[in-house]
Amino acid sequence: MKMDSQEELQHIAVVGAGLVGALEACLLAKKGYKVDVYDVRPDIRKMEHVAGRSINLAMSVRALTALKGIDLDEHIKNEYGIPMHSRMIHNKDGSKYGIPYGKKNECIYSVGRRYVNEILLNKGEEFSNITYHFNHKLVKADLNKPELTFSVDQHNQNEQITVNPDLIIGCDGAYSTVRKEMMRKPRFNYSQEYIPHAYMELSVPPVNDDFAMEKNYLHIWPRGQFMMIALPNQDKSFTLTLFMPTDTFSGIKNREDLLQFFQDNFRDSIDLIGEEKLVEDYFANPYLPLVSIKCKPYNVGATSVILGDAAHAMVPFYGQGMNCGMEDCIVLNDCFESEGSVSSALDKYTKVRNPDAEAMCDLALYNYVEMRDLVNKKTFLLRKKLDSLLHWMFPNFWVPLYTSVTFTRMRYHKCISNKAWQDSTLTWITTGGSIACLAAAIITARQNYNSINCLTMKFVDFVSNYIK
């Protein structure tokens, strides 16, 4: 941070010790700030079971870049993360096929939410200027002072404490108390949407101490209006997540209904899960809602700001919730580095980050349609192959949507505009004699690889002129 920002800011309170809050605390402590982290829960490292969402996380470039700032990226990739190079599509008849995510060396990593949270908390213990306060429930906040009042559960007795940091950073999730205080302010925009679908977690146990399915894939059972996915775990199990309309969930009343439903739609998964385990887990687990939240601004002057799900909760279908939240930490840091005061840094953070976060919320909703339905369509597979071909020919010019979101740090709203012009270009390419032109270009490129840069520039100029 610039010197005058440091003079304004000495003591920071982070509300929420989840993935984003724990990471943000480490990044701030690394810069020398006194950081107090408050969380309503007990220390999860001492808990046998952590309540709440436990959907496996798909970690990609954005989160790994943020973790690199505290030297945890390689640890997660090499010691814990399970690389997934492709989607594995499971058809109703039991056949399956893979769809690569990107180039041969590109992958996303299956990681457990709790594990990542625990290593971030452990990392924070290495900083003498971070103090954790668990069992602290935020009950009142004055975001202008700023001031926080917590109800503290100590030895089965509640007491209240009040703290006055220089800056409040709310990382307290989709149902954020800090954001609720912001909503009392004039000109604060807020919207939330519960989609008509819910989710439930099931599991596939190991078989003979090995994975029951192909390890390095994100498995998908797309079924139009609903789907099931599976991600590999370190213990060689798979976490299955079933996404369906709430009406479909509520329509399954008993064992016979459930087994018939799975027989009709996910036949190959029954033996993988185990019939008795399927019945037991399905009726023991609740199906949980999925919400998308947008709001603006993300800050109140120079005294408070929200990050992660508190600012932009999204449905999980692009695997970007954690990635987006952790990238928030990088963006906020960049704003502090470039601005001369805390106020201007937080204002810039809202201005820069909001359009990207809202774009990612929209992309997450779009990807549910793709995962549950479009992956089964020939037009989707053709588009993927054409995207891959054009990306091979023009790697710096033609970047497919999934690649731009998952394997780059292109701003999310630019990922959408990038796809928009690509869609219009492909519409032109796939009509009339333009296919012959494309084929000729490909043949020329393959016959003379050294001329690819020249060909690329000609193609770029041609497409640019066409779009104009």
Phi, psi and omega per residue, in radians:
M1 nan 2.705 3.084
K2 -1.228 2.799 -3.007
M3 -1.043 -0.753 -3.085
D4 -1.196 -0.501 3.057
S5 -1.163 -0.681 -3.136
Q6 -1.167 -0.625 3.130
E7 -1.154 -0.568 3.136
E8 -1.341 -0.457 -2.890
L9 -2.211 2.000 3.122
Q10 -2.133 -0.758 -3.028
H11 -2.086 2.166 -3.063
I12 -2.122 2.352 3.050
A13 -1.869 2.163 3.066
V14 -1.823 2.104 3.126
V15 -1.687 1.961 -3.095
G16 1.969 2.120 -3.132
A17 -1.912 0.520 3.069
G18 -1.384 -2.751 -3.048
L19 -1.051 -0.846 -3.071
V20 -1.302 -0.777 -3.133
G21 -1.085 -0.742 -3.139
A22 -1.163 -0.677 3.100
L23 -1.171 -0.826 -3.121
E24 -1.045 -0.684 3.119
A25 -1.059 -0.744 3.134
C26 -1.124 -0.750 -3.128
L27 -1.137 -0.656 3.109
L28 -1.234 -0.741 -3.139
A29 -1.105 -0.615 3.114
K30 -1.067 -0.481 3.116
K31 -1.539 -0.044 3.024
G32 1.798 0.064 -3.117
Y33 -1.417 2.622 3.001
K34 -1.394 2.140 -3.041
V35 -2.183 2.188 3.001
D36 -1.930 2.220 -3.101
V37 -1.927 2.190 -3.098
Y38 -2.021 2.362 3.112
D39 -2.463 2.467 -3.117
V40 -1.223 -0.420 -3.089
R41 -1.515 2.861 2.896
P42 -1.164 3.000 3.071
D43 -1.130 2.014 -3.063
I44 -1.113 -0.371 3.127
R45 -1.193 -0.258 -3.128
K46 -1.925 0.123 -3.087
M47 -1.763 2.455 3.078
E48 -1.284 -0.696 3.134
H49 -2.363 2.311 3.119
V50 -1.791 2.025 -3.125
A51 -1.264 2.749 3.106
G52 1.884 -2.992 -3.068
R53 -1.099 2.374 3.105
S54 -2.315 0.400 3.077
I55 -0.939 2.289 3.068
N56 -0.962 2.620 -3.097
L57 -1.845 2.476 3.056
A58 -1.849 1.778 -3.064
M59 -1.541 2.322 3.138
S60 -2.357 -2.807 -2.906
V61 -1.002 -0.704 -3.039
R62 -1.128 -0.812 3.116
A63 -1.194 -0.715 -3.129
L64 -1.104 -0.631 3.094
T65 -1.118 -0.740 3.111
A66 -1.121 -0.757 -3.133
L67 -1.169 -0.442 3.100
K68 -1.083 -0.483 3.129
G69 -1.121 -0.345 3.082
I70 -2.178 0.407 2.998
D71 1.051 0.692 3.101
L72 -2.002 -0.096 -3.050
D73 -1.129 -0.808 -3.102
E74 -1.212 -0.602 3.112
H75 -1.059 -0.816 -3.117
I76 -1.178 -0.756 -3.131
K77 -1.109 -0.784 -2.974
N78 -1.629 -0.470 -3.036
E79 -1.818 -0.411 -3.021
Y80 -2.351 -0.738 -3.072
G81 -1.132 2.467 3.066
I82 -1.829 2.016 -3.089
P83 -1.181 2.385 3.059
M84 -2.121 1.955 -3.057
H85 -1.572 -0.363 -3.009
S86 -2.588 2.843 2.864
R87 -1.483 2.467 2.992
M88 -1.954 1.981 -3.077
I89 -1.589 2.206 3.121
H90 -1.816 2.023 3.113
N91 -1.447 2.882 -3.138
K92 -1.068 -0.583 -3.092
D93 -1.411 0.044 3.112
G94 1.675 -0.222 3.075
S95 -1.273 2.796 -3.128
K96 -2.663 2.760 3.136
Y97 -2.697 2.724 -3.092
G98 -1.749 2.581 3.017
I99 -2.208 1.889 -3.114
P100 -1.045 2.549 3.098
Y101 -1.306 -0.625 -3.078
G102 -2.797 -2.456 3.107
K103 -1.257 3.011 -3.028
K104 -0.981 -0.661 -3.063
N105 -1.650 0.093 -3.105
E106 -1.672 2.335 3.136
C107 -2.680 2.856 2.947
I108 -1.935 2.830 -3.023
Y109 -2.032 2.218 3.036
S110 -1.399 2.108 3.122
V111 -2.344 2.731 3.091
G112 -1.556 2.371 -3.122
R113 -0.983 -0.824 -3.070
R114 -1.106 -0.750 -3.110
Y115 -1.045 -0.845 -3.122
V116 -1.070 -0.735 3.127
N117 -1.071 -0.741 -3.100
E118 -1.167 -0.710 -3.132
I119 -1.241 -0.480 3.047
L120 -1.211 -0.726 3.083
L121 -1.124 -0.709 3.094
N122 -1.105 -0.683 3.102
K123 -1.076 -0.691 3.122
G124 -1.086 -0.530 3.120
E125 -1.111 -0.352 3.130
E126 -1.305 -0.259 -3.125
F127 -1.755 2.124 3.141
S128 -1.202 -0.302 -3.108
N129 -1.677 0.206 2.985
I130 -1.905 2.301 3.043
T131 -2.189 2.225 3.105
Y132 -1.633 2.447 3.080
H133 -2.248 1.717 3.138
F134 -1.584 2.906 -3.097
N135 1.019 0.585 3.102
H136 -1.975 1.908 3.141
K137 -1.685 2.115 3.117
L138 -1.253 2.087 -3.098
V139 -1.976 -0.310 -3.114
K140 -2.762 2.510 3.129
A141 -2.554 2.344 2.950
D142 -1.917 1.802 -2.999
L143 -1.349 -0.218 3.127
N144 -1.505 -0.590 -3.068
K145 -1.049 -0.959 -0.098
P146 -1.557 2.756 -3.110
E147 -2.632 2.433 -3.140
L148 -2.199 2.386 3.068
T149 -2.080 2.194 -3.089
F150 -2.032 2.511 2.922
S151 -1.632 2.151 -3.012
V152 -1.933 2.203 3.115
D153 -1.632 1.819 -3.130
Q154 -2.202 2.008 3.070
H155 0.948 0.812 3.103
N156 1.115 0.339 3.059
Q157 -2.226 2.433 3.133
N158 -1.751 2.373 3.000
E159 -2.403 2.806 -3.128
Q160 -1.936 2.433 3.049
I161 -2.241 2.644 3.132
T162 -2.156 2.368 3.128
V163 -2.232 2.651 -3.109
N164 -2.257 1.405 3.105
P165 -1.355 3.044 3.040
D166 -1.421 -0.495 -3.107
L167 -2.557 2.380 3.039
I168 -1.830 2.234 3.047
I169 -2.034 1.954 -3.119
G170 -1.543 1.958 3.080
C171 -2.172 0.731 -2.955
D172 -1.811 0.568 2.871
G173 1.429 -3.066 -3.018
A174 -1.083 -0.490 -3.134
Y175 -1.872 0.741 -3.021
S176 -0.962 2.260 3.034
T177 -1.292 -0.618 3.097
V178 -1.092 -0.753 3.119
R179 -1.126 -0.651 3.106
K180 -1.029 -0.639 3.078
E181 -1.189 -0.654 3.087
M182 -1.092 -0.576 -3.102
M183 -1.156 -0.278 3.069
R184 -1.331 -0.254 -3.096
K185 -1.401 2.580 3.063
P186 -1.170 2.626 3.064
R187 1.140 0.460 3.038
F188 -1.713 2.080 -3.123
N189 -1.606 2.398 -3.101
Y190 -2.612 2.396 3.031
S191 -2.569 2.562 3.040
Q192 -2.427 2.594 -3.131
E193 -2.412 2.064 2.971
Y194 -1.532 2.089 3.123
I195 -1.320 2.752 -3.064
P196 -1.341 0.330 3.129
H197 -2.077 2.712 3.097
A198 -2.297 3.098 3.129
Y199 -2.386 2.725 3.076
M200 -2.497 2.456 3.133
E201 -1.719 2.348 3.027
L202 -2.219 -2.984 3.130
S203 -2.698 2.697 3.021
V204 -1.977 2.000 -3.105
P205 -1.306 2.832 3.062
P206 -1.119 2.764 3.061
V207 -2.148 2.075 -3.102
N208 0.924 0.761 3.103
D209 1.057 0.572 3.091
D210 -2.508 2.919 3.114
F211 -1.138 2.422 -3.136
A212 -1.385 -0.304 3.104
M213 -2.316 3.049 3.111
E214 -0.990 2.287 -2.943
K215 -1.271 -0.812 -2.919
N216 -1.644 0.786 3.137
Y217 -2.386 2.666 2.859
L218 -1.671 1.927 -3.054
H219 -1.449 2.369 -3.111
I220 -2.318 2.311 2.991
W221 -1.930 1.519 -3.090
P222 -1.407 2.272 -3.083
R223 -2.373 0.646 3.050
G224 1.387 -1.526 -3.119
Q225 -1.588 -0.052 3.090
F226 -2.670 2.991 -3.128
M227 -2.844 2.925 3.026
M228 -2.331 2.496 3.086
I229 -2.236 2.789 3.105
A230 -2.454 2.307 3.080
L231 -2.099 2.468 -3.096
P232 -1.324 2.589 3.102
N233 -2.032 2.830 -3.138
Q234 -1.078 -0.511 -3.122
D235 -1.472 0.198 3.087
K236 1.290 0.250 2.952
S237 -1.633 3.043 2.980
F238 -2.130 2.414 2.957
T239 -1.576 2.093 3.089
L240 -1.676 2.354 3.048
T241 -2.171 2.129 -3.124
L242 -1.740 2.122 3.117
F243 -1.959 2.151 -3.120
M244 -2.642 2.797 2.972
P245 -1.005 2.538 -3.135
T246 -1.034 -0.560 3.119
D247 -1.117 -0.614 3.117
T248 -1.199 -0.760 3.078
F249 -1.016 -0.873 -3.048
S250 -1.205 -0.340 3.136
G251 -1.363 -0.221 3.113
I252 -1.606 1.814 -2.963
K253 -1.720 -0.483 -3.001
N254 -2.623 -3.141 -3.104
R255 -0.964 -0.795 -3.101
E256 -1.099 -0.768 3.107
D257 -1.012 -0.808 -3.069
L258 -1.119 -0.876 -3.092
L259 -1.135 -0.630 3.089
Q260 -1.166 -0.704 3.121
F261 -1.084 -0.812 3.138
F262 -1.216 -0.601 3.088
Q263 -1.096 -0.663 -3.128
D264 -1.325 -0.557 -2.946
N265 -2.068 -0.590 -3.064
F266 -2.305 0.868 -2.989
R267 -0.974 -0.758 -3.061
D268 -1.223 -0.266 -3.114
S269 -1.469 -0.299 -3.044
I270 -1.096 -0.825 3.121
D271 -1.186 -0.564 3.133
L272 -1.155 -0.760 -3.136
I273 -1.356 -0.735 -2.996
G274 1.737 2.203 -3.018
E275 -1.013 -0.824 -3.102
E276 -1.179 -0.685 3.135
K277 -1.162 -0.659 3.101
L278 -1.031 -0.861 -3.119
V279 -1.112 -0.796 -3.110
E280 -1.083 -0.857 -3.073
D281 -1.199 -0.683 -3.089
Y282 -1.078 -0.800 -3.068
F283 -1.492 -0.154 3.070
A284 -1.567 -0.460 -3.066
N285 -1.724 2.393 3.037
P286 -1.367 2.693 2.949
Y287 -1.606 2.380 -2.930
L288 -1.977 2.622 -3.069
P289 -1.335 2.844 3.103
L290 -2.206 2.206 -3.048
V291 -2.213 2.553 3.044
S292 -2.073 2.230 -3.061
I293 -2.210 2.328 3.038
K294 -2.220 2.544 3.064
C295 -2.748 2.915 3.130
K296 -2.952 2.434 0.009
P297 -1.405 2.995 3.140
Y298 -1.602 -0.100 -3.073
N299 -2.336 2.750 2.933
V300 -2.021 1.771 -3.138
G301 0.919 -2.290 -3.112
A302 -1.841 0.209 -2.963
T303 -1.957 -0.277 -3.132
S304 -2.740 2.665 -3.141
V305 -2.723 2.636 3.112
I306 -2.059 2.548 -3.136
L307 -2.307 2.867 3.030
G308 1.154 -2.563 -3.095
D309 -1.054 -0.450 3.086
A310 -1.051 -0.540 -3.125
A311 -1.694 -0.510 -3.001
H312 -2.790 1.282 3.067
A313 -1.200 2.423 -3.106
M314 -2.386 2.696 3.064
V315 -1.193 2.737 -2.894
P316 -1.513 0.232 -2.899
F317 -1.403 -0.095 3.023
Y318 -1.914 -0.026 -3.112
G319 1.099 0.533 -3.055
Q320 -1.973 -0.017 -3.116
G321 -0.989 -0.952 3.097
M322 -1.154 -0.762 -3.111
N323 -1.061 -0.758 3.123
C324 -1.152 -0.764 3.142
G325 -1.095 -0.746 3.121
M326 -1.209 -0.590 3.080
E327 -1.163 -0.520 3.033
D328 -0.886 -0.719 -3.097
C329 -1.087 -0.687 3.112
I330 -1.165 -0.787 -3.106
V331 -1.094 -0.766 3.112
L332 -1.073 -0.752 3.112
N333 -1.050 -0.750 3.126
D334 -1.097 -0.647 3.123
C335 -1.157 -0.706 3.079
F336 -1.113 -0.660 -3.120
E337 -1.169 -0.583 -3.022
S338 -1.630 -0.276 -3.047
E339 -1.879 2.775 -3.053
G340 -1.626 -0.102 3.129
S341 -2.582 2.820 3.109
V342 -1.105 -0.741 -3.121
S343 -1.031 -0.850 -3.116
S344 -1.207 -0.553 3.114
A345 -1.163 -0.763 -3.130
L346 -1.238 -0.652 3.063
D347 -1.073 -0.733 3.138
K348 -1.164 -0.665 3.121
Y349 -1.020 -0.819 3.089
T350 -1.040 -0.825 -3.070
K351 -1.097 -0.715 -3.072
V352 -1.399 -0.749 -2.955
R353 -1.463 -0.574 -3.038
N354 -1.000 -0.859 -3.132
P355 -1.083 -0.541 3.123
D356 -1.288 -0.746 -3.135
A357 -1.131 -0.735 3.130
E358 -1.170 -0.635 3.075
A359 -1.091 -0.682 -3.134
M360 -1.216 -0.619 3.052
C361 -1.026 -0.725 3.123
D362 -1.195 -0.720 3.131
L363 -1.113 -0.629 3.135
A364 -1.109 -0.707 3.092
L365 -1.160 -0.709 3.119
Y366 -1.078 -0.702 -3.030
N367 -1.225 -0.360 3.055
Y368 -1.132 -0.732 3.094
V369 -1.083 -0.727 -3.139
E370 -1.118 -0.797 -3.045
M371 -1.228 -0.682 -3.039
R372 -1.515 -0.296 -2.991
D373 -2.379 -0.970 -2.963
L374 -1.136 -0.533 -3.098
V375 -1.074 -0.309 3.123
N376 -1.541 -0.114 -3.026
K377 -1.659 2.445 -3.130
K378 -1.080 -0.590 -3.141
T379 -1.125 -0.621 3.107
F380 -1.155 -0.786 -3.134
L381 -1.133 -0.661 3.086
L382 -1.105 -0.761 3.127
R383 -1.087 -0.726 3.123
K384 -1.058 -0.736 -3.130
K385 -1.180 -0.708 3.135
L386 -1.173 -0.722 3.069
D387 -1.020 -0.792 -3.124
S388 -1.099 -0.712 3.135
L389 -1.120 -0.832 -3.122
L390 -1.173 -0.592 3.092
H391 -1.176 -0.623 3.070
W392 -1.152 -0.727 -3.118
M393 -1.238 -0.727 -3.022
F394 -2.293 1.191 -2.978
P395 -1.053 -0.491 -3.124
N396 -1.646 -0.098 -3.070
F397 -1.959 -0.796 -3.097
W398 -1.834 1.737 -3.131
V399 -1.998 1.926 -3.126
P400 -1.020 2.757 -3.075
L401 -0.973 -0.915 -3.080
Y402 -1.071 -0.681 3.118
T403 -1.098 -0.775 -3.104
S404 -1.147 -0.642 -3.127
V405 -1.301 -0.741 -2.925
T406 -1.696 -0.608 -3.015
F407 -1.960 0.128 3.035
T408 -2.377 3.065 3.015
R409 -1.942 0.485 3.000
M410 -0.948 2.391 -3.138
R411 -1.018 2.419 -3.011
Y412 -0.991 -0.730 -3.106
H413 -1.191 -0.472 3.068
K414 -1.323 -0.479 3.029
C415 -1.042 -0.699 -3.141
I416 -1.217 -0.799 3.139
S417 -1.165 -0.562 3.084
N418 -1.112 -0.740 3.104
K419 -1.146 -0.618 -3.090
A420 -1.079 -0.798 -3.137
W421 -1.280 -0.528 3.071
Q422 -1.132 -0.712 3.106
D423 -1.052 -0.768 -3.132
S424 -1.172 -0.616 3.122
T425 -1.183 -0.758 -3.140
L426 -1.171 -0.577 3.065
T427 -1.045 -0.721 3.108
W428 -1.205 -0.757 -3.097
I429 -1.055 -0.695 -3.030
T430 -1.525 0.265 3.071
T431 -2.083 2.480 3.025
G432 1.035 -2.545 -3.048
G433 -1.362 -0.021 -3.123
S434 -1.126 -0.453 3.090
I435 -1.097 -0.713 3.115
A436 -1.105 -0.669 3.107
C437 -1.095 -0.752 3.131
L438 -1.126 -0.752 3.133
A439 -1.055 -0.748 3.128
A440 -1.092 -0.696 3.131
A441 -1.121 -0.719 -3.136
I442 -1.135 -0.771 3.141
I443 -1.075 -0.757 3.127
T444 -1.061 -0.765 -3.115
A445 -1.103 -0.752 -3.080
R446 -1.260 -0.548 3.135
Q447 -1.286 -0.529 -3.089
N448 -2.384 1.466 -3.044
Y449 -1.051 -0.572 -3.104
N450 -1.160 -0.314 -3.128
S451 -1.611 0.122 -3.034
I452 -1.093 -0.649 -3.125
N453 -1.140 -0.717 3.093
C454 -1.099 -0.783 3.138
L455 -1.088 -0.714 3.140
T456 -1.044 -0.809 -3.108
M457 -1.116 -0.673 3.112
K458 -1.135 -0.731 -3.127
F459 -1.149 -0.729 3.122
V460 -1.064 -0.819 3.127
D461 -1.063 -0.733 -3.115
F462 -1.114 -0.858 -3.119
V463 -1.128 -0.696 -3.138
S464 -1.079 -0.753 3.130
N465 -1.152 -0.646 3.140
Y466 -1.129 -0.773 -3.125
I467 -1.119 -0.725 3.111
K468 -1.046 nan nan
